Each structure stands twice: as C-alpha cells, then as structure tokens.
C-alpha cells in the first residue's frame, strides 16, 4: 500500500489551482466537504490533513462504502417529555 499524499486544505486548494487555473475547487469548498464528513480527513493538532487521492475520488463521484463512524463525545438533544 502506497503512502497517501496528505495535504492541508490550503495546500490542496493550491494544488488544484496549479492543475487548472479556472478550477472551482476552492479552500472554502474543501473545508465544507471535510467538515460535513463527505471527504475523510485526519486531525493533526489544529490542522486537517486530507489525502489527495480521497479528494480525487470524491470529485470523480466515487462514494465511500465504509460504515459511518460513531460520533462520541458530542452532546445531542434528548427528547423532552412534559409528562410526570
């Protein structure tokens, strides 16, 4: 297995800009897709590292078949019942 080419969001935006000057792939676009979980990433301190191959797969329309990861440590609303 080859080592993935990991980049920050800004470096990825610059990578796609270098490939195509008129690209619509911006740092904002990448950040929103990373934060919604559509593009997998790894946190390294305050940075989010993304594999170039994962973004290429996302842009090609390939979807992940992996099970969604359980979210732990997130406060979620609990249904309130007025009955007592």
Secondary structure, DSSP 8 states (H G I E B T S, - for coil): -----EE-HHHHHHHHHHH-TT----HHHHHHHHHTTSS--EEETTEEEEEHHHHHHHHTT----S------S-----------
